[in-house]
Amino acid sequence: MKYLFILFILCITITACNNAPVYDTIIRNGTIYDGNGGEPYNADVAINADTIAFIGDLKNATAKNEIDAKGKAVAPGFINMMGHSEESLFQDGRAQSDIRQGVTTEIFGEFSMAPLNAKTKQQLQDGQGDIKYKVDWNTLGEYMNELEKKGISVNIASFVGTGTIRQYVIGEANVAPTPTQLDSMKLLVDEAMQQGALGVTNALIYPPDFFAKTDELIALSKEASKYGGTYTSHMRSEGNKLLEAVEELITISKEANIPAEIYHLKAAGKNNWDKMDSVLRRVERARKEGQDITADMYTYTAGATGMTSAFPPTLQDGGFGKLWQRLHDAAIRKQMVKAMNTDAADWENLYYGAGGAAHVLLLGFKQDSLKKFTGKTLAEVAAIRGTTPEETAMDLIIQDSTRVGVAYFLMNEDNVKKQVALPWVSFGSDEGSYTNEGVFLKSNAHPRAYGNFVRVLGNYSRDEKVVSLQQAIYKLAKLPATHLKLQNRGELKVGNYADVVVFDAATVNDHATYEKPHQYATGVTDVFVNGVQVLKNNAPANAGGGRFLKGPGYKQQ
């Protein structure tokens, strides 16, 4: 009888255990920030396959993988609204500089890696620096699928570049498209949107994008609008013509009936810092009038681009090869010295805006013989070489046969704080995603690659109290997901994809500096991408998990 009773109890226990839910992963005891900007609450989060399966009390449930998040924040994965991992992910798909900040999705913008014709395909192959890869795609969809198949830790999504399309159809000359050429360009936008592009994008201070007039951009944006796309832009000016550039973006948005995003919002150059309030008022008036205008930013006072931004874009009419040839001409070099020291009204002179050579930091070179200058200012290299800063800049471009990566110190911290607090501003690194090893150490990154997002959580939310933590997470996740129409992302919600980040709000910090940029952020302990744990207890866990996220116009090919 005694043994029958024990067997009865055992059967009941086994049945109860069998009825208890079993999940792939349970994140227990965390403080939930769901991404909507509301007050946090304590709960457990369960993940099955690629989906958030349950949020609540899971004390009776079990899982193959369990994480104790007591004392930590649990949030939706962050979205890098404008990153440049197009090449770095070929080298290392783990994307550690971003993953260790809680970023689970990378958005590619300003230009695109396709469409390519035979000439632009060869240019992309020949123009590679430290990172080498085979260019065996022609369309944007083919490129994105290839990157996904490689195995990546982050989701990826891309816009199609109006400049990339312009170069495909017209080349690199400063000419307007003929009606026939414009029709071909519109067709390429259609194809890219059907392949999953989020919309159209450009960087209007750089050739060949600079050569496009407003009517051309409106025509291409109208095509993207047909598919529910978005227009994103590094505007034609962020300095002397900042207000006019904002007006152009608002006009394109209105005429094409398309949402628009200002890339890395800033007022560049000391003489332009006081324009930020006017910019914000203009954008907010457009928003009140019903236009969907948003912006993103990086949380630093220096930008990074090419040394060629010290020269008028017209010098690059015909492409970089023509620029390289022109810089050998003594008469042109004399003109460029004068141009570099002119506060130009018709182009964006970042050299002048930064205040000269002492505020231009050299970040990277293609030629090994020049890498010794990495991390020095242009003024320091000029002194070493015994040439003027202007001559040094031209010589370095010739010798490296590249634009030469530099950082320009242009912005004002008060404006940065003002922008961080805005409810319609999200965040983008404008950088690649790296590991702090191997080939990536051959060049200096901008510290925003390693710290842009945790600076929002640590410096600006916790320390400076510029924005609440729940609002910061909304701006890092739900806001960009909504603007880009990324379905079932950006929010901790049952049924959504399991892009999840666990971090310690009390200790999360950035460590990258301009002098020593390759330093990981700390405080983010665990990251999931589509349910795959890619960071586990501060260490890489898997190289996979990431997917190609398609835009609203995607059609199965």
N, C-alpha and C positions, 0 to 999 in steps of 0.2 A: 504493500500500500504506500509505504514511504517513497519507494522508487517511482511509483506511478505519479505521485504528487510532484516530485522533482522534475520528472519528464514533462508534466503539464506546464510547470512554471517555465521550463526551458523553451518549450514550444511557443508560449506566449511571448517570451523575450525575443526569440528569433523572428517571430511574425512582426513584432513592433519594430525591430531593427530593419527588417525587409521593407516595411512601410515608410521608414524615414527617408526623406529625399537625399539623393546622392548627386553631387555636382562635379564638374571638372575642377573648378576652383571656387573657394570661398575666401573672401577678404573680410576678416572679422574685426569688430570693435572699433571701426574707423569713424571719423567725423565726416559725414557726407556733405560735399559741396556739389550739388547736382548740375551746376552750370547755368541755372536760370537767374542767379543773382540774389536768391532768397536766403533766409537764415539757414545755417547748417544744422544737421541733426545727427544723432548717433544711430548707426544701423550696420548690418552686414550686407555684403554684395556677393551674389552667386553668379558664376559664369558657366554656361554650357556651350561647347563648341565656340562659335564666334559671337555669341549673343549674351547680353545681360539677362539672366533668367529670373532673378528675384532680388529685391531689395527690402530688408526688414530684419526680423528676428530669426536667425538660423541656428539657434542653439541645439535643435534636435536633428539638424542636417549634418551630413559629412561630405567630404570632397577628397579627390585624389591629391589636390594641391591646396594647402591652407596657409594663409598669411595673417598674422596678428598685426593689425594696424592701430592698435591702441595708442592714443596720443598723436596720431597722424591724420592728415587730411586725405580723403579719397575723392578724386575729381575726374571728370571726363578728360580724355587726352587732349592736349593742346594742339592748336593748328598754327603752323608757321605760314602766315598769310602771304609771304613773299620770300622764298628761299632760293638758293642757287646750288642745289645738289644735283643738277643735271649730269655733271661729270663725276663728282666725288662718290656717288653711289655705285658707279662702275668699279671704282677702286676698292671700296669697302661698304657693303650694304648694311652694316650694323648701325651706321649713322649716330655714333655715340655722342658727339657733341650736342646733338639735339635730343636724343633719347634720354640722356641724363638730365635734361631740363624738363622732361615730361611731354615733349613734342611727339605726337603720333602720326601727324599728317603734314606733308610738305607740299606747298603750292608753288609751281614754277611760273614765273612771269617775267615781264620786260621784253623778253624774246622767247623763241621756242626752238627746240632741236630739230624741227621739221615744220613744213615740208621742205624737202631738199631736191634740187635737180643735180645733174652731173657735176656742174661747176661748184655749187655750194657744198655739195657732199665732199668733194676733194678738198675744199678750203677747210672744212671742219676736221677732216682727217689730218691735213698738213699743219694746222694751227695748234695742235695739242701741245701742252707743256709737260709737267711732271707726270700727269695722269694719262695713261695710254689706253685706248680702246679702239675696237674696230667699228667703223661706221658702216653698218650693213642694213640700214633702214632708209626708207624714202619718205614715209608719211608719219604724222604725229602718233597715230594709233600704233604703228609698228614699233616706234621708239619706246612708247610707254609700256607696251606688252613685253618688249625685250627686257626692259629694266625690271619689271615685275617678275619675270621668269628667272632672272638672275638670282633672286632671293634677297629681299630687302626687309629691314626692320620697321620701316615707316610706310604708311600709305602715301601715294603720290597722285597728284592731279596737276593739270597744266592748262594754261591758256595758249592760244596760237598767236604768234607775234605778227603784227601788221608790218613791221620792218623785215621779218623773215620772209613774209609773202612778197613784199615789195622787191626784195633782193632776188627772189625766185623768178619773178616776172620781168622786172625792169633792170635789175643789176644794182650797182652802187652809185649811179650817176644822180646828180641833182637836177632831175627832170620830173615833170608831172606825167602821170600815166595817160595814155591815149584811152578813148572810150573802150576800145577792144581790150587793152591791157587791164583796165579797171574791171571789166567783166570777168577776165581770167582770175584776178585777185579775189573777187567776190565768190567765184566758184571754189577757190581754195579754202576760203573761210567756211563755206557750206560743208565741204568735205571734212575739214578738221572738226567742226561742231558735231557732225554725225559720227566721228570717230571718238568723241568723248571730251573734246576741248570744253573748258568752262566759259569761254568767251574770247575776246580779243585783247591784246596787250601791246604795250610799246614803251620805249624809253626815248622821249622826244628830244633830249639834249645830245644824243649820239647819232652820227650818220650810220646807216641810211635813214633811220627813223626821222631824223631832223628835217629831211627833205620833204616829208609828207605834209601837205596843207590840210587845214581843218575839214574841207569838203571831202577829201579822200578818206579821212578817218571816220567821218559820219557815214559814208557809203559802206565801209567795211563793218562798222558797228551795227548798221541796220541789218546786215546779214546775220550777225551773231544774235541780234535781238529776236529774230524769227524763231530761234531755237531756245529762247529763254536764257541767253547768255548774259555776261557782264563785261563792261569795258573797264580795264585797269590801266593805269598810266603813271610812269615816272614823267611828270609833266614837263612841258617845254622850258619852264624855268622854275627854280626854287629860290631864286635870288632877286635880281633887279626887276624882273618881269613876273614875279610870283603872282600878283593879283590878276594879271592878264592871263596867266596860265591856268589859274583856277577857273576863270571865266570861260576859257576854251573848253575845259573838261565838263563844266556844267552845260555848256551849249551842246557839246557832242551827246551828252546824256539825254538832254531834252529833245534834240532833233531826231535822234535814233531811237528814242523811247527805250532806253536801256539803263539799268543800274550802273553806277560808276564808282570806282575805288581809286583814291589818291594813294599812290605808293609812297612809302616812307615820308610822310608829311613832315615838312621842316621849313624854316626860314633860314636860308644859307647866306652867311656873310654878315658881319657886324652891322653894316648899314641897313640890313633888311630885317633884323630881329624884331623891330617894332611893328612889322606888317602882320605878325601872326594873329593878333586880335581881329584885324579886318578880314583875314582869311576865314577864321572861325565864324564870324558873323555872317559872311557870305554863304558858307556851306550850310549853316543852320537855317538861313532864310530859304535856301533852295529846298531843304528837307521839309520845312513847314509848308512849302508850296507843293509838296507831294513828290518831289524827286528823291530817288533812293541813292543818296550820295554818302559814302563812308570813306574811311581812310585807315591806313595802318602806319606803324612807325617802328623804329629801333630806338633803344633807350640809351643812346650815346650822343656825344656832341661832335663826333667826327664821322664823316662818310668815307666810303672806300670805292674807288673806281680806277680808271686808267690815267696815267700821266698825260695822255693825249687830250684830256679835258682842259689842259692849259692852252690849247690851240683852237682857233676858229674852226667849226665843223666844215666850212667850205674848203679848208685845206685838205680834207679827206674826201672830197668829191672824187668818186671813182674807186674808193676803198682804201684800205690800209696800205696796200702796195704803192699806190700813188702818193700817199702821205710820206712813206719811207723814202721814195725817190725825191720828193720835193725838199725834204729836210737835208739833202746833200747840196742844195743850191744856196750859194752864199747870199744872194740877194733876198731869197725867201727867208733864210735864217735871220737876217737883219730885221725883216718885217715882223718875224715871230717874236723876237726879243721885245719889240715895242708892243705887240699885241698882248703878250703875257702880262705886261705891266699896265694894261689899260682896263678901266672899269667898263667893260663892253655893255652896250644896250641891246645888241641884236644876237648875242650868244652867251652861254653860261660859262664865264671864266672862273673856274674853281680855284685856280692858282692865285688870282688876285683876291677872290673872296676869302680865301684862307689867311691872307695876309702875307703871302710870300713863302720862300723856300724853307724857312725855319718851321713852318706849320704843315709841311708836306712830308709824310713818313713813308719810306719805301717798304713795300710788303712782299714783293715776289718778282722773280726773274725766271726766264726760261733757260738762259745760258748759265752753266755752272760757274763760269769765270766771273759773273756779276753777283752771284749769291752772297758774296762777302759783304755787300752793301745792304743786305736785308736788315731791317730794324733801325737803319740810320735815316736822318732827315736829308732832304735834298741839299740843304745848306751844308751839312757835314760832309757829304760826298763831294760837293763842289770844292770845299776847302781841301779835301784830300787830293783831289785831282788838279787843283790850281786853275780851275776854269770858273766862269760865272755860273750861277744857278741855272740861268736860261740855256746857256750852251750845254751844260751838263745834262739837263732834261732832254734836249734834242739828241745828244750823243748816246745817252742810255737807250732811248727808243730805237735808234739806228742799230746799235750794237746787239740789243736783245731781240730785235725784229718782232717786238710785241708792243702792246699799249703800255706796258710796265705798270703793275698794280701798286697803287699808293693809297694812303689815307689822307684826307684833307680835313683839318680841324675848322669847322664852319659854323657850328650851332651854339645855342645858348641854353644852359641848364634850366633856367626859369621857364622857357618855352617847352622843354622836354616834360617837365612836371605838369604844366598846363595841359598838354596833349594826353598824357597818361590818364588824366582824370576824366576825359571826355567819353561819354557813353557810346559814341559811334566810332571809336578808334580801337582797332585790334593791333596785333603785333607781328612783325616779320623781321627776320634776321638779315635779309639781303646778303646772305652768305651761304657757303656750302655747309655740309655736315661732314665732320671729320672724326678720325681717331687721332689721339695724340702720340702717333708712332709712325715709323716708316716714311713713305714718300710725302706725307702731309707736313712733315717737319722741315722740308726743303724750302718752304716759303712761310712767311708769317700771315696768319689769318687776321682779320679784324676781330677783336675780342667779342663782338656781338655774336659770332658763330658759337661761342661756348657759354655766353652769359645773358643774352638778350631777354629770355623768358623768365629765368629765375630772378633777374633784377626787378621784374614787375612784382613777383611774390615777396622777395626779401627786401630789397632796398626801398622800393616805392610804396609797397603796401605795409609791410610789417614795421620798417624803420622810419620812413618819412611820412607815413599815414596819408599819402596822396590819394589812395583809393582803398576801399575795404577789400578784404581777401575774397569775399564772395563776388564782389563786382569785378575784381581782377580776373577771377576764374571765368566769369561770364564773358569777359572781353578776350580771353585766351581761347575759348572753346565755342560757346553757343553763338556769339555774335558772328564770327567768320563762317561758321557752318551754315547759319541762316542766310547770310548774304550770298554765299556761293551755291546755295541750294543743295548742300551735301546731305542727303537723306539719312536719317537715323544716326546722326553723328553730333558731337558737341554737347551731349546731355546724358547724364546718368539716368537711364529710364529703362524699365523692363521692355525688352523687344529691340532696343537699340544695339548697334554693334558694340562689342566689348573693347573699346579703346579707353583704357583706365590708367590713371596715374596715382601712386601713393607717395606722399612726401611729408616731411616734417616741417610744418610752417614756422616753427620756432628757430630752426637752424638752417633752412635752405639759403644758399648763398652762391654768388658767382665769384670766380677767382681769376679769370682771364684778364690780362692787362695788355696794353699796346706793346710793351716791351717783351712780355711773356704770355702770348695769347693762347697757347695750346695747353690750357689747364681746365679740367672738367669742373662743372658746377657740382655742388654737394647738397645733400638733403633730400633728393629724389631717390627712393629706395627700390620701388617696383613699378614696372610699366608693362601694360598689356596692349597689344595691337591685334584687333579682330580675335580676341581671346587667347592669343599666343603670348606667353610671357617672354618679353625681349630684354627686360632688365630684372634681375632677381637679387635682392639684397645687395644692391650697388654694383652688380657685375653683369656683363652680357650673358644672356641665357640662350637666345636663338637668333639666327640671322634672317629668319623668315618672318611671316606674319603680315607684312605689308602688301597692299593691293593697289592696283590702278583704279582710282575713283573716277567715274565718268561724269561728265556734265549733263545738264538736262536735255540736250539735243541728241544724246547718244542713240544710235541705231545699230542693232546687231548686224555685223558685216557678213 
